[in-house]
Amino acid sequence: MIVEYIRYVLRNHGPDMLVAAYTEAARHLAAAPECVDYELTQCVDEKASFVLRIRWTSADAHLKAFRSGPNFPPFLTAIRPFVPEIAEMRHYELTAVTGTGSAAS
């Protein structure tokens, strides 16, 4: 499994515009067999900062299958205006360090 993180720092759009765009784009992520899950988070301290986390079945599944499949074009159309505001986009592998805090029970 691969985790993709995309960090946005909005300069040209309002936060509600990004959330609306990803509300539409999320339909295409949900339909993609390569996508395990996703979440968009907004910084409480800087409302113009967001992090999108997407778990993919593999890097190839994301970079090759999803990007050449039927869900990518409408996904990209929904978020295209925000691409210039991406501050970072990277793929990460999971490590053995994982756990649950006591608040989860």
Secondary structure as UniProt FT lines:
FT   STRAND          2..9
FT   HELIX           15..31
FT   TURN            33..34
FT   STRAND          35..42
FT   TURN            47..48
FT   STRAND          49..56
FT   HELIX           59..60
FT   HELIX           61..66
FT   HELIX           67..68
FT   TURN            70..71
FT   HELIX           72..79
FT   HELIX           80..85
FT   STRAND          86..93
FT   HELIX           102..104
//
